[in-house]
Amino acid sequence: VLYPIVDALATDSGSAVEEGSRRKLGAYLMMCSMSGLTISSAMWLTAMAANPVGVAMAAEYGVELSYASWVLAASLPCLMAFIALPRVLYTVFPPEQTDTPDAPRWARDELNHMGPLLVREKIMAGTFIGMVGLWIASAPLGLDKAAIAFLGIAVLMLSGIFTPKDIYREGRALETLIWFAILFAMSSNLNNLGFMSWVGGFISVWVEDLSWPWVYTLLIVAYVGIHYFFVSQTAQMLALFSVFLSVAMNAGVPGELMALMLLFATNFNAVIAPQGSSCNVIYVGSGYIESGEVYRYGGIVTLVNLLIFLIPGTLWILLVI
């Protein structure tokens, strides 16, 4: 959804890969968009496919996370990151064009050309807002999150906005949900068989003499750095989440704090390398960003995210959980 918009903005600003002017504005916009996705994915429980799976895995250890508690915990660090990242990238990876006086006029012209919202667009927006509201209230009302999602799909299909063909075209998404379920079942069985406890005990030997704040910090930093060796956020979470959570809780780290921070890190570490997320492949493939630039400036963005989430983010989570 976002990539075509950013690509159009880059083209309209006169920044084109073919003409050798990618750094005029396009490279900066692409890097900002790619970095921003890592934060928006951490902001909402339903923003990334792995998030609900991680919540279910945390529940295996007695850590219950609701939609509302997730949003509340993520709100402050995500807001700080949203404010900081464009400024950080503007400093280390500045565009050649720093003034766009025609942008507001162009945006107004495009909005006027689009006209008012259609009825189907209003129904879509209302359905989405209603689903988010029900997800937030799901814990106190005892509602099932999956049932809410199916209710939203039913409303869209009954109103004619979604058709069976639309569902059929989302085969890749359904395929993802199926293999997520299989991997989650495998992870749960490994935990029930004691494998996760065995691995956790092995790691615990190395941190047994440390206080829980040190254990917490070292594990989060390690979790973020290890993403260099994974080509999928979900693969890393399924491989390491349970082990890191178990070790941390055994060391006295509050379970909710550790679970939330691991899940946030699963999202905000994605820009650390070109292969860190499937979204990165699209942005790097555009030609506006080179792989080496992702390693350099994506690494800086990841470091800024890590500092924001670890310092003010941790204090905020401890305050609100």
N, C-alpha and C positions, 0 to 999 in steps of 0.2 A: 504494500500500500504506500509506504513512505518513499521507497526508492524512486518510482517514476516521478513523484512530485519534486524530489531533490534534483533528479536528472533534468527535469524541465526547467527548474530555476537556474541550474548551471548553464544550460544551453541558452536561455533567454538573456542571461547576463553576458553572453559572448565568450563563455569559457567552453572550449571544445578540445577533446583529446586529439582529434585528427589534425587540428591546427596548431598543436603544441602550446595551447593556452590553458591547460588543465589547472595550473596554479593560480590563474586569475581570480577565480572564486570557487570553481567546482570542487577542487581537492579539499578545501576547507569545509565546504558544505557537506561533502560526503563523509569526512572524518567526524564532523559534529553529529551527523545523523546516525552513523554507525555507533558512536560512543553513547549517544542519547538512548539508543535502543537497550543498551545494557542496564540503564537506570530505570527506564519505563517497565522493563521486564521484572525488575526487583520490586517495583512499586505495588504491583497488584498480584494477588495469589493466582489469578487466572490468566496472567499476561504471558506466561511461558509454560509449555506443556509439562515440563519437569517439576514445576512448583507444587501442584497438587499431589504428585507422586511423593515428593519429599515430605510433605505434610503427613501423608499416610505412613511413611517410614518412621517419622518422628513419633507418631502415635504408638508404634510398636514398643517404644521405650517410655511410654507414659506421658509424653509431651503432647498436649492438645493445643493446636493452633487453629483459630477461627479466621474467617475472612476479615472480620473487623479488627481483630488483634494484629493481623498481618499488616493491614493498611495503616493502623495507628503506629506500629513500630517502624514501618518503612517511611512514613511521611517526612520526618525531619531530615534524616540523612539523604533521602532521595531529592528533596527540595534543595538542600545545600549543594548536592552534586550537580543538579540541573543548572544552578546559578554559576557554579565554578567552572564546569567543563568548557563552555564556549570561550570564556576568558582565558583559561589555561591554553587551549588550542590556538587562540588568537595570538598568544605570546610566543609559543614555541613553533607554530605552524601557520603563520599569518598568510592571508590571501594577498594577492597583488592589488586587487581592487578593494579598497576599504570604504568606499562611499557608493551607496545605491539610492540616489534620490528618486528614481523612477519606480522603485519597488512598491510604495504605497498606492500610486496611481494605477500601476499594472494590476495589483491585487483587487482594487475597487472595480476596475473594468471587467476583470474576469468574473467577479461576483455578480455584477450587473448582467453579464452575458449568461450566467447560469440561471438567473431568475430566482424566485422564491422556492422554498422547499416543496417538493411534491408530497402527496399524501403517503405514498409508499415509504418515502424517506422519513417522514414524521413517525410512521408506525415503527420503522426500524429503530429510530432513536429512542422512542418511548419504550419499546421492548427491551432494548439494551439497558436503559436506565432502570427499568423495573427489575431486570435480572440482577443487576449489581446491588440494588436495594435489598432484594430477597437474599442474596448471598451474604450481605452484611448482617442481616437479621436471622440468618439460618441457625446459628447456635442457640439464641434465646427462644426461638420459635420451634426448634426441633425439626427443621426442614432439611431434606437431603439435597446436597449441592448438585448432584447429577440429575435429580428430578427437576430442579429449577432450570437446568440447562435444556432438558428435554421439553419442558413447558415453553421455554422461549422459542425453541425450534418449531413446536406445534403452532404457536401463535403466528410465526412468520409463514409457515406453510398454509395455514388456514386463510391467511390474508392474501395469499398468492405471491408474496415476496420471494419465498423460497419454493422451488419445485423439486420433484424427485430427481430431475436431471442435475439440479444444483448439488444435491446431496451426493449423487453419483460422481460428479466431477471432483468432489473432495475425498476421493479414494486414498490419496496419500496421507491425509490427516487421520482417516480411520485406520489406515495401516499403522501409523505411528502409535495410536492409542492401543492397538492390539499388542504390538511388541513391547510397549511400556508395561502393559498388564502382565505379560509373561515374565519380563525382567523383574518386575516388582515381586511377583510370586516366588521367583528364584531367590531374590534377596531376602525375603521373609523367611523362607525355609532355611537358608544358610544361618540366619540369626537364631531360629528355633533349634537348629542342630548344634549351636554353640560355636560355629566358626568365627563369627564376628567377635564374640567374647574372647576367643583364643588370640586373634590378631590384635584386639584391643589390649589384652594383657601383655603381649609382646611389646607394644609401643609404650604402654604404661611404665614399663621398667625404666625407660629413658627419661620420664618426666615425673617419677614418683616423689622426688625430693623438692619439686617446685610448687609454689603456691598457685591456686587456681587462676589468678589473673595472668600469670606467666604462661601457664599451660594453654589457656584460652588464646592468648595473643600468638604464641608460637604455632598452634594448630591452624589458626585462621591464615596466618602468613604462609605457612607451608601449603595449605589447601589452595591458596591463590597461585602461588608459584608453580605448583605441580601441574596447573592447567596447560603449561607449555607442552606437556607430553600427551595431552588428550586432544582429539579432534572433535569432541562432542561434549557439551556441557552436561547433558543427561548421562553420558557414559561415565563421566567423572563422579557425578553425584551418586549414581547407583553403585559405583565401586568403592567410594570412600566415605560417603555420608554417615552410614551406620557405624563404621569403625571410629571415625573422628568424634561422633556424638557420644559413643560409649566411653571412649577414653576420657573425654572432657567431663562427663557426668561423674565418672569414678574419681576424678580429681577434685570434685566439688564445684565445677562450673554449673551455674543454673541451667537446667535443661532447655527452657524456652529461649534464653539468650543464645546458647550455642546453636540450637536448631535454626533459629531465625538468621543468625549471622552466616552459617554455612549455606543456607538457601539464598541469602542475598549475595554472598560471594560467588555462588554458582552462576549468577547473572552478571554481576559487575566485572568479573574477571574475563569476560568473553572477548574483549578487544585487545587482550594481551598479545595475541598472535593472529596472523591471517587465517589460520585453520581453527581458531578458537570457537567459532560459531558458524553455522550454515549461512547466517546473514552476512558475515564477513566476506564470504566467497563472492556474493553478489556485488558488494561494494568494491572489492579489489578487482573483480572481473570487469568493472566499468571502465577501467583504465585511468580513472582520475586519481586513484591511490595506488602506490607501489607497495609491494610486500615489505620492503625494508622500512618504509615510512610507518607501516602498521607496527612493526616491532619497536621502532623508536618512540613514536608519539602515542601509540596504543599502550606501550609500557608506562609512559608518563601518566596517561589517563588512568590506567589501572592503579598506579601508585597513589594518585590523588583520591580515587574512589576508596582505596584501602584505608587511607588516613582518615577520611571523612567518616566512614562506617565504623572504624575501630575506635576512634576517640569520641567525638560528639555522639556518634550513632550508638555506641555501647552505653554511654551514660543515659541517653534518651530511652533506650530499650529497658534498662534497669529501672527507670523512673515509671514507665507506663505498663510494664507487664505485671 
